[in-house]
Amino acid sequence: AEELKEYFSQFGSVQRCQLPFDRDTGFHRRYCWIKFSTPEEVQNVLQKDPHILEGSKLTLKQQIRRRHSQRKSQSE
């Protein structure tokens, strides 16, 4: 996770880098969440392609956060 945070810091201020692990295997699940301070920083990251870290090509997807009230109304 520290390598990911360091890499993505070149695009802006990384507020959080969460790399989930599989409890059964002990390995990470091959995805992570990175939170930036501003939407502009997210756009900076998305404009660069490809992203290569330690010899692996990273695939990026932007997650659009919905308000709790929107999630609730859609699930009803």
Residue frames as qw, qx, qy, qz and C-alpha x, y, z in Angstrom:
[[0.000, 0.886, 0.464, 0.000, 0.00, 0.00, 0.00],
 [0.326, -0.758, 0.090, 0.558, 2.87, 2.38, 0.71],
 [0.370, -0.083, 0.597, 0.707, 4.26, 1.94, -2.83],
 [0.141, 0.643, 0.671, 0.342, 0.81, 2.71, -4.27],
 [0.185, -0.911, -0.276, 0.244, 0.43, 5.81, -2.13],
 [0.384, -0.557, 0.309, 0.668, 3.89, 7.02, -3.09],
 [0.332, 0.185, 0.679, 0.628, 3.25, 6.42, -6.80],
 [0.044, 0.735, 0.609, 0.296, -0.12, 8.18, -6.88],
 [0.315, -0.758, -0.200, 0.534, 1.15, 11.12, -4.82],
 [0.331, -0.122, 0.393, 0.849, 2.75, 12.48, -8.00],
 [0.017, -0.485, -0.639, -0.597, -0.79, 13.30, -9.22],
 [0.344, -0.651, -0.078, -0.672, -2.05, 14.99, -6.06],
 [0.238, -0.401, 0.656, -0.593, -2.63, 14.65, -2.36],
 [0.571, -0.136, -0.791, -0.172, -3.57, 11.05, -1.49],
 [0.492, -0.494, 0.261, -0.667, -5.91, 11.11, 1.49],
 [0.758, -0.218, 0.555, -0.266, -6.31, 7.35, 1.77],
 [0.480, 0.395, -0.730, -0.285, -4.96, 4.20, 0.14],
 [0.732, -0.184, 0.518, -0.404, -6.83, 1.04, 1.06],
 [0.442, 0.371, -0.776, -0.254, -5.51, -2.32, -0.19],
 [0.824, -0.250, 0.237, -0.450, -7.77, -5.18, 0.97],
 [0.062, 0.396, -0.916, -0.026, -6.31, -8.60, 1.66],
 [0.798, -0.105, -0.462, -0.372, -7.90, -12.02, 1.27],
 [0.567, -0.568, 0.482, -0.352, -7.97, -13.65, 4.71],
 [0.978, 0.025, 0.199, -0.064, -7.77, -17.15, 3.24],
 [0.826, 0.427, -0.046, 0.365, -4.75, -16.66, 0.99],
 [0.548, -0.617, -0.019, 0.565, -3.00, -13.79, 2.77],
 [0.385, 0.104, 0.389, 0.831, -2.50, -11.99, -0.55],
 [0.219, 0.381, 0.126, -0.889, -4.05, -8.71, -1.62],
 [0.568, 0.462, 0.652, -0.197, -7.18, -8.95, -3.75],
 [0.454, 0.178, 0.528, 0.695, -5.66, -7.27, -6.82],
 [0.024, 0.758, 0.344, 0.554, -7.55, -4.00, -6.36],
 [0.358, -0.318, -0.441, 0.760, -7.39, -0.98, -4.10],
 [0.014, 0.908, 0.393, 0.142, -9.13, 2.30, -3.39],
 [0.454, -0.046, -0.090, 0.885, -7.27, 5.58, -3.53],
 [0.035, -0.894, -0.445, 0.050, -8.89, 8.78, -2.34],
 [0.423, 0.264, 0.031, 0.866, -7.59, 12.14, -3.53],
 [0.097, -0.393, -0.399, 0.823, -8.25, 15.55, -2.02],
 [0.344, 0.516, 0.019, -0.785, -9.92, 17.07, -5.08],
 [0.789, 0.465, 0.385, -0.114, -11.74, 15.96, -8.26],
 [0.390, 0.853, -0.324, -0.120, -9.02, 17.70, -10.30],
 [0.238, -0.559, 0.795, 0.000, -6.41, 15.34, -8.84],
 [0.720, 0.165, 0.664, -0.118, -8.56, 12.38, -9.88],
 [0.649, 0.745, 0.084, -0.129, -8.67, 13.75, -13.41],
 [0.048, 0.799, -0.591, -0.098, -4.86, 14.15, -13.39],
 [0.471, -0.268, 0.840, -0.026, -4.51, 10.45, -12.64],
 [0.706, 0.417, 0.553, -0.146, -7.09, 9.36, -15.21],
 [0.453, 0.841, -0.159, -0.249, -5.43, 11.38, -18.00],
 [0.007, -0.623, 0.773, 0.123, -2.20, 9.39, -17.78],
 [0.937, 0.075, 0.282, -0.189, -2.20, 5.97, -19.39],
 [0.793, -0.321, -0.514, -0.058, -0.73, 3.49, -18.89],
 [0.415, -0.745, 0.410, -0.324, 0.17, 3.34, -15.22],
 [0.828, 0.169, -0.512, 0.155, 2.96, 0.84, -14.56],
 [0.423, -0.725, 0.413, -0.354, 3.99, -0.01, -11.01],
 [0.498, -0.425, 0.756, -0.029, 6.66, -2.62, -10.25],
 [0.038, -0.180, 0.876, 0.445, 6.29, -4.04, -13.76],
 [0.161, 0.465, 0.869, -0.047, 2.50, -4.41, -13.60],
 [0.079, -0.296, -0.346, -0.887, 0.05, -2.38, -15.63],
 [0.098, 0.320, 0.678, -0.654, -2.65, -0.83, -13.46],
 [0.068, -0.499, -0.656, -0.562, -6.23, -0.45, -14.65],
 [0.003, 0.129, 0.415, -0.900, -7.98, 2.58, -13.18],
 [0.164, -0.592, -0.694, -0.376, -11.67, 3.15, -12.67],
 [0.095, -0.259, 0.255, -0.927, -13.30, 6.19, -11.16],
 [0.203, -0.451, -0.852, 0.170, -15.83, 5.45, -8.46],
 [0.193, -0.467, -0.149, -0.850, -18.71, 7.88, -8.30],
 [0.090, -0.157, -0.789, 0.587, -19.89, 8.26, -4.74],
 [0.317, -0.536, -0.520, -0.584, -23.60, 8.46, -4.22],
 [0.302, -0.398, 0.399, -0.769, -25.31, 9.95, -1.25],
 [0.124, 0.033, 0.938, -0.321, -26.77, 7.56, 1.30],
 [0.508, 0.398, 0.393, -0.655, -30.30, 8.75, 0.47],
 [0.557, 0.482, -0.440, -0.514, -29.76, 7.90, -3.23],
 [0.211, 0.218, -0.953, -0.004, -28.55, 4.38, -2.41],
 [0.276, 0.170, 0.788, -0.523, -31.49, 3.80, -0.09],
 [0.578, 0.454, 0.133, -0.665, -34.09, 4.91, -2.64],
 [0.501, 0.446, -0.634, -0.385, -32.56, 2.72, -5.36],
 [0.132, 0.144, -0.971, 0.137, -32.55, -0.39, -3.18],
 [0.420, 0.183, 0.604, -0.652, -36.20, -0.09, -2.16]]
